[in-house]
Amino acid sequence: MRSVRQAISNDTSLINSPAWQALRKHHAETESLHMLDLFEADTNRFVNFSVEHEELLLDYSKNRITSETLPLLFELAKQAGVESWRQQLFSGEKINTTEGRSVLHTALRNCSNTSIHSDGEDVMPLVNAELDKMRGFTEKVRSGEWRGFTSKPITDIVNIGIGGSDLGPNMVCTALQPYAKDNLRVHFVSNVDALQIKQTLEKVNAETTLFIIASKTFTTQETLTNANSARAWFLKQPNTEEGDIAKHFVAASTNSVAVSAFGIDTTNMFQFWDWVGGRYSLWSAVGLSIMLYIGMDQYQKLLEGAHSMDQHFAEQPLESNMPVILALLGVWYANFYGAESQAILPYDHNLGLLPAYLEQADMESNGKSVRRDGKAVGYSTGPIVWGAEGINGQHAFYQLLHQGTRVIPADFIASVQSQADDQYHADILASNFLAQTEALMRGRSLDETRHELETAGVSGAEAEMRLPHMYFEGNQPTNSIVMDQLTPYNLGSIVAMYEHKIFVQGVIWNINSYDQWGVELGKKLAKNVLEELESGEDKFEHDSSTAGLLNWFRKKR
Ligand code: F6P
């Protein structure tokens, strides 16, 4: 028997630490409490367990916590050195140790423009110069000064990228669609399935389309395949020639050599740096599609909103710090209640892609089983993040939230004012948002259920038979995150809030949240399999399942 785990020694110092042990004891003492009783005991619970930052409200009162829980969790954060790690993050220390890199997405939105150093160099002049270049380009495209090969202005932006080079800009453009310029559309192509690029190309006109090839490394197979297909399609259009590529293809990348080798003039390349993680890159040149779509001023507000959350995170004491509180509640459920997942449930239609965005942000960051020092963690780390628009989920998967067997912490996210400016719809949406978190917290007791049945005229054996099925335990934890309206500024704040939440959890679990070695093995094997699929020769050894499937594809392709 081969066990990879055997090679890595385990470490139990965190779970044996005083703060962890105190939390374990507290959990044993409070696990059986019901939130409804806690609300009855403290009529000020909403005020006591909520925090505001500008137009954002975080109500965390519907959690399985008493007045003692958070102080114990803050002790854990202090023991883990969250304050000192936070300082290291903002000051450009190389906290991504396995790649020897600083982690400076916060510099990209450092609207205060204070110096931030990486490798002894102030990065702010680089950041500002690139932002100016993006602004200049955006101005030309949006004003119609930038022309395609037949001298027509640009009407369609196609962003070709995957992972962080797709999810962030796609999520933000979708969220901020009401801020978009009328005569400019944006499309996103990520899947290497030819269908997506083909369907997109069918919708656009080569004369008026601008392709942004977004790839931090500029080596990603899916992105380069789609980019090559787009270029081939472009060059097949009547009257196009190689020289026209410069008017229709630009790149967002850290790799100027590869961009140039692809055939994009590096004057049309928007640069970022290795200290920007792919999943944290929407604030960099990867955000070019966003800037083009909503304009420079609104993009600036997105940066400002994020910067304001950075300042909140950097300066607020742990006790009133939104990302810290969210992170600690997540640790409470993951490590003491054994919760395996974290649901993200937006009640704003335009936030529909937020769950997918946060899946990458969280799971690629904290899906780790080895500590910073290479020892295996002896506890759960990042949760399975999942979700969908809350209102649709109510009619689909909420059954499991209400009556399933698992503890599933859920973030409910809503805007008070709808972007649609329709109070009738907005009130129905808000009432569902409010009712669901209340129902998940309260549940419905046997007496209440019996009474409900009686009112409906059901009694006797029939009522007793139905009773257990209609009973709700409740006590399901939720956070309510409410913003005045889904604006660029508020969206920036919310995204930054989640980024810092993920960071704090990584610090507590003592893992490196900024590498992603786990995605490499599949990429390497896919290259081998592709060779075999195309050559028909068996060059590598496979298990019988993979070999059987490979042959199945070969026979049927
Ligand atoms: O394979 C995972 C990953 O490296 C992500 O971390 C990244 O966001 C994505 O692929 C795309 O990478 P790139 O921007 O280099 O094409």
Residues whose N, C-alpha, C, O or C-beta is under 5 A from the ligand:
A	BS01	F6P	I162 G163 G164 S165 A214 S215 K216 T217 F218 T220 T223 G278 R279 Q516 V519
